[in-house]
Amino acid sequence: MKKKVFSVLTTFALATFISIGSADAATDSYTVKSGDTLWKIATKHKLTVDELKSLNSLASDSIKMNQKLTVSTKNAISKKSVSVKSVPSKTTNASVKPSTKTVAVKKETSSTNSYKQAVATTAKPTSLSLPAEKVLLNAVETSLPLLGTPYVWAGVTKEGFDCSGFIHYVFNNAGVALPRLDTIGMYANSFNVDKPVPGDLVFFENTYRSGISHAGIYLGEGNFIHAGSKKVEIASIDSVYWKDKFTGFKRFNQLN
């Protein structure tokens, strides 16, 4: 997995489904381990990426094995969001509890400071069954190591993905047998949710064509992972490009 990841989160209370090494005994420092990114480390210690970079005077997102990072959370700002509070592996019984708060979708890119509330209209309130909960957690865990995979039109393998092929691959490996659908088919084969959790779907319209034309997998805090125009990457729903194209959160019918 490529270590240089799209800089995420102005506010990042999200703790996504990533395997993260244990912190040093002293809670104010952390030693970088294989597979770590600033995002993973910030998430583990309830910091934003910007806060972590500021604490360590980092000018870029690059980090090295065995590098010592300051991860003091004494001055970190408390955030309220839809979040996963633990970092389980696929074999654990850890659960994701949908937040009762409205999802605050924050900006990720440096080109805008705007905020907006992203709540699916005509949404169907839903609680997660244990099997569905596990699939959504698995989907997040499966998707993250694919960061940096190149974009390939109609691609459905690790050699390359398009947006629907990426979702098809992730969910089939997360425990749901799905046919190969395009974004319109996935949109039709899913229902709206008003309290999204990591692993739910996000849909966009009017990108390269009119109507529903793009989709990704929600990570929480307004961020999603998707097969972008060049590679699998993380983006913000409220970035300049995506905020006006966002249509809502959905979940596959198979998880109802």
Secondary structure, DSSP 4 states (H G I P E B T S, - for coil): --S------SS-----S---PPPPSSTTEEE--TT--HHHHHHHTT--HHHHHHHTT-SSS---TT-EEE---TTPPP--SS---S---TTS-------SSPPEE---STT----EE---TT-------HHHHHHHHHHHHHHGGGTTPBB-TT-EETTEE-HHHHHHHHHHHHT-------HHHHHHTEEE-SS--TT-EEEEESSSSSSEEEEEEEEETTEEEEE-SSBEEEEETTSTTTTTTEEEEEEEGGG-
